[in-house]
Amino acid sequence: MKKTKRTHWDRNTESVDDYLKAIYSLGGDERRWVGGSELASRLRVAPASVTNMMQKLSGEPKSLVDYKRGSGVRLSSAGRRRALEIVRHHRLIETFLFEVLNYPIKELHDEAERLEHFISESFEERVAAKLGNPTTDPHGHCIPALDGSMPPSHGVTCRCGL
């Protein structure tokens, strides 16, 4: 069997989503530069793994991140859109598990972490509609709208910064 050289990598993976979500979480709405060691600590990976992933993500034609060696990384517009989509999935799933399936609050995060990458847009829409299009999850974190915007309570009465 002939080996073929892999020339393209898939940027639509759980790992990429986890990096984008972590950068969004650490960088906040102000899109501050996030250091590699800070990101490595959050994701519990080696700093070299962060550097490798940032080089891959920043080298794409429609880059998901802006990466500067020594300065860190921040999300590009495309990366921010994808990160907010994953955050939306996560928080809607937590809300669904809590309100519909009566999961204990302490189990929500881990279960949503497993599911957030795999729901379809149709499922997302149905869950949101079933829940009455909530603006916060059971932890008090804002749920981004479909367009990526945050509800008016964001930064005022929410617990997103905690």
Protein Blocks (a to p, Z undefined) as FASTA:
>chain_A
ZZdddfbdcfbbfklmmmmmmmmmmnomnopacdfklmmmmnopafklmmmmmmmmmmpm
bacbdcdehjapcddfklmmmmmmmmmmmmmmmmmmmmmnopafklmmmmmmmmmmmccf
klmmmmmmmnopaabdfkopacddfkopacfkgoklmcklZZ
